[in-house]
Amino acid sequence: MSNTFPSEYLDTIKVRARFPSLDIKDNGVNRIYLDNPGGTQICQSSLDQIQNYLLRNNANSGGTFRTSLDTDAVLLETRLAMSEFLNAETEREIVFGQNMTSLTFAISHSLTQWIQPEHEIIVTRLDHDANIAPWLQLSDETGAKIRWIDFDPRDCTLNLESFEKLLTNKTKLVAVGYASNSVGTINPVKKIAAMAHSVGALVFVDAVQYAPHAPTDVQAIGADFLVCSPYKFFGPHQGVLWAKYELLDSLPAYKVRPAENKPPHKFETGTQSHEGQAGTLGALEHIAWVGSEFGHDYASQFSAMSNRRLHLHCGMAAIQAYEQKLSTHLIEGLLKTSGVRIWGITDTNRLSERVPTVSFTVDGCQPRDIAKILADENIFVWDGHHYAIEIINQLGLTETGGMIRVGPAHYNTVEELDRLLEVLSERIETI
Ligand SMILES: Cc1ncc(COP(=O)(O)O)c(C=O)c1O
């Protein structure tokens, strides 16, 4: 596979060599993985960490013997690396869990004691349901009212004017996505957090679809909670919650009595997936490798950082720059394909406002049929509502099967996108 954007961005030959599943063929045909928003492929360093953990260190945490001590060392290292990836102040602000959804429900459950019937919770119609349903449940349990931020259907961006009008001293929580898993829009979460804080509300940011595409800095955003999922950035199935330490400390946790009463452990109920955390460390090692190989040009953006923290942030900046090239190619190609309608930002001068996840419909075709045509060519894409049911409803696409979603990652190439575009333009005419 040729390397389309040489060292100026990323050397995709070197990157791809670190992902063994990219070499798998079916009946001699390469796989083209564009299903990344649903979960990326796993990197070799993550696989190595999982295997090494299960082979050499497998034990429960907190003992005096070799494997238990090694387990604790791996878990601490992962927590440290994750705190650096998110630029948290301390690793004690990082909580691991099964996935983002479970962690978000845990926090919504914890907040029941703080929310009163006269309070209001603001959610958006641009979010994945995992950042809506837990807050609807909190509203059901407490009697607090739900208020919705709408979005502009023309480019799928949030309506901040309506948000401003919704904010009052009754607002206790604002839940917002950092980037849409459906249409790719990046929301101005720093601004939203500042607006929410001006009325004393807490801010919960779903960064599941942002963290895989750009550097994430919880201190710069200034939110109270932020969640992400390492299986969306080259690791195993895991979820991560960051929150300010004092906030975690003051919130009640649903836990067994002998478990620690202090964060982060009080929120990590039961035995954790140690191999999942080891694999997460491996995924972060990969991103730090990207930073050390291809991220030098970005170091000045992160002048307060050093060592692995710096490499992680430079790695994500290099990934972002490369993926913006892929976004341009994909959007321009889709716009030229007859019958295709992209939902979301299509202006390639506005790439800083979107991640490379691009969703579209094809006139007169069911998204499932298009996804099947692509699957026959071993091109993997998702179709449907992607759990972002509010977006699909607002855009009137529920009855027609939602959208086709193409989500490149840093190991995808322009040639792969060209193959997708070629199959689309050839086959759309025959449907
Ligand atoms: C934006 C967004 N939020 C939340 C989730 C749920 O994450 P998890 O599978 O870790 O529960 C997803 C999953 O695709 C997502 O894309």
The ligand as an ORCA input file, in Angstrom:
! r2SCAN-3c Opt
* xyz 0 1
  C     -20.311      9.578     21.212
  C     -20.478      8.275     21.948
  N     -20.806      8.303     23.234
  C     -20.947      7.183     23.938
  C     -20.789      5.939     23.364
  C     -20.942      4.730     24.207
  O     -19.662      4.265     24.555
  P     -19.444      2.864     25.233
  O     -19.614      1.843     24.149
  O     -18.042      2.925     25.773
  O     -20.459      2.705     26.300
  C     -20.453      5.849     22.023
  C     -20.302      4.549     21.378
  O     -20.225      4.430     20.192
  C     -20.285      7.052     21.297
  O     -19.955      7.024     20.011
*
